[in-house]
Amino acid sequence: MRARPQRIFIERGGGPGGERLRADLDPVSLPPDVAGAITRLLDETHPPTDDDPSDAAYDLVLDYGDHEERLRYDEEELPRDLREALDACLEAPG
């Protein structure tokens, strides 16, 4: 089990009109379904991030204060409930 981040940044391509959707989350105040989804992702072993950008990918940046970790998940590798929980947090940049 890894340490929990202080902040979580999520970005996903392919939103309405093709724009990227983003979220800046405080792990302490996450809704239970989102917290559970992110906890499941963090508890899994994940291979190193592939730097090839994809519109159907979720990028998670985990900010631990003294360092950051970037994870990328292709849409099809995430279960539907995890995608829905992450999508509920995302919004188009202002």
Sine and cosine of phi, psi and omega as CSV:
sin_phi,cos_phi,sin_psi,cos_psi,sin_omega,cos_omega
0.00,0.00,0.78,-0.63,-0.04,-1.00
-1.00,-0.02,0.29,-0.96,0.05,-1.00
-0.88,0.47,0.42,-0.91,0.02,-1.00
-1.00,-0.01,0.69,-0.73,-0.01,-1.00
-0.96,0.29,0.35,-0.94,0.07,-1.00
-0.99,0.16,-0.55,0.83,0.05,-1.00
-0.66,-0.75,0.45,-0.89,0.06,-1.00
-0.75,-0.67,0.80,-0.59,0.06,-1.00
-0.93,-0.37,0.77,-0.64,0.01,-1.00
-0.87,-0.50,0.67,-0.74,0.08,-1.00
-0.66,-0.75,0.65,-0.76,0.00,-1.00
-0.64,-0.77,0.71,-0.71,0.06,-1.00
-1.00,0.08,0.21,-0.98,0.13,-0.99
0.99,0.11,0.43,0.90,0.04,-1.00
-0.96,0.28,-0.11,-0.99,0.03,-1.00
-0.81,0.59,0.79,-0.62,-0.02,-1.00
0.96,0.27,0.15,0.99,0.04,-1.00
0.99,0.11,0.03,1.00,-0.01,-1.00
-0.96,0.28,0.34,-0.94,0.03,-1.00
-0.99,0.11,0.65,-0.76,0.04,-1.00
-0.98,-0.21,0.60,-0.80,-0.10,-1.00
-0.70,-0.72,0.39,-0.92,0.13,-0.99
-0.52,-0.85,0.62,-0.78,0.10,-0.99
-0.88,-0.48,0.93,-0.37,-0.16,-0.99
-0.91,-0.42,0.63,-0.78,0.16,-0.99
-0.99,-0.12,0.92,-0.39,-0.07,-1.00
-0.83,0.56,-0.45,0.89,-0.02,-1.00
-0.93,0.36,-0.52,0.85,-0.10,-0.99
-0.94,-0.34,0.39,0.92,0.00,-1.00
-0.96,0.28,0.60,-0.80,0.15,-0.99
-0.87,0.49,0.50,-0.86,-0.08,-1.00
-0.81,0.58,-0.64,0.77,-0.03,-1.00
-0.93,0.38,-0.61,0.79,0.02,-1.00
-0.95,0.30,-0.69,0.72,0.02,-1.00
-0.86,0.51,-0.68,0.73,0.02,-1.00
-0.90,0.44,-0.66,0.75,0.01,-1.00
-0.90,0.44,-0.71,0.70,-0.02,-1.00
-0.93,0.37,-0.63,0.78,0.06,-1.00
-0.87,0.50,-0.67,0.74,0.04,-1.00
-0.87,0.50,-0.69,0.73,0.01,-1.00
-0.90,0.43,-0.68,0.73,-0.04,-1.00
-0.93,0.36,-0.48,0.88,-0.01,-1.00
-0.99,0.16,-0.23,0.97,0.03,-1.00
-0.99,0.11,0.48,-0.88,0.16,-0.99
-0.98,0.18,0.74,-0.68,-0.02,-1.00
-0.78,-0.63,0.72,-0.69,0.03,-1.00
-0.91,0.42,0.27,-0.96,0.02,-1.00
-0.81,0.59,0.50,-0.87,-0.02,-1.00
-0.89,0.46,0.70,-0.71,0.12,-0.99
-1.00,0.04,0.81,-0.59,-0.06,-1.00
-0.99,0.15,0.04,1.00,0.01,-1.00
-0.98,0.20,0.92,-0.38,-0.05,-1.00
-0.92,0.39,0.58,-0.82,0.01,-1.00
-0.64,-0.77,0.64,-0.76,0.05,-1.00
-0.94,0.33,-0.33,0.94,-0.04,-1.00
-0.97,-0.25,0.61,0.80,-0.02,-1.00
-0.83,-0.55,0.49,-0.87,0.12,-0.99
-0.96,-0.29,0.84,-0.55,0.09,-1.00
-0.97,-0.24,0.81,-0.58,0.06,-1.00
-0.90,-0.44,0.81,-0.58,0.11,-0.99
-0.94,-0.33,0.87,-0.50,-0.03,-1.00
-0.98,-0.19,0.90,-0.43,-0.04,-1.00
-0.99,-0.17,0.92,-0.39,-0.02,-1.00
-0.99,-0.13,0.10,1.00,-0.02,-1.00
1.00,-0.07,-0.83,0.56,-0.01,-1.00
-0.99,-0.13,-0.17,0.98,0.06,-1.00
-0.29,-0.96,0.26,-0.97,0.05,-1.00
-0.84,-0.54,0.45,-0.89,0.07,-1.00
-0.77,-0.63,0.73,-0.69,0.02,-1.00
-0.94,-0.35,0.76,-0.65,0.07,-1.00
-0.85,-0.53,0.60,-0.80,0.06,-1.00
-0.81,-0.59,0.75,-0.66,0.03,-1.00
-0.83,-0.56,0.82,-0.57,0.14,-0.99
-0.94,0.35,0.57,-0.82,-0.05,-1.00
-0.77,0.63,-0.69,0.73,-0.08,-1.00
-0.96,0.30,-0.24,0.97,0.00,-1.00
-1.00,0.04,-0.15,0.99,0.01,-1.00
-0.99,-0.17,0.70,-0.71,0.10,-0.99
-0.87,0.49,0.45,-0.89,-0.07,-1.00
-0.82,0.58,-0.69,0.72,-0.03,-1.00
-0.90,0.45,-0.56,0.83,0.05,-1.00
-0.93,0.36,-0.69,0.72,0.04,-1.00
-0.86,0.50,-0.71,0.70,-0.02,-1.00
-0.89,0.45,-0.65,0.76,0.01,-1.00
-0.91,0.42,-0.68,0.74,0.02,-1.00
-0.93,0.37,-0.69,0.72,-0.01,-1.00
-0.87,0.49,-0.54,0.84,-0.01,-1.00
-0.89,0.45,-0.38,0.92,-0.01,-1.00
-1.00,0.00,-0.33,0.94,-0.17,-0.98
-0.99,0.14,0.55,-0.84,0.09,-1.00
-0.56,-0.83,0.41,-0.91,0.05,-1.00
-0.93,0.36,0.60,-0.80,0.03,-1.00
-0.87,0.49,0.60,-0.80,-0.07,-1.00
-0.94,0.34,0.00,0.00,0.00,0.00
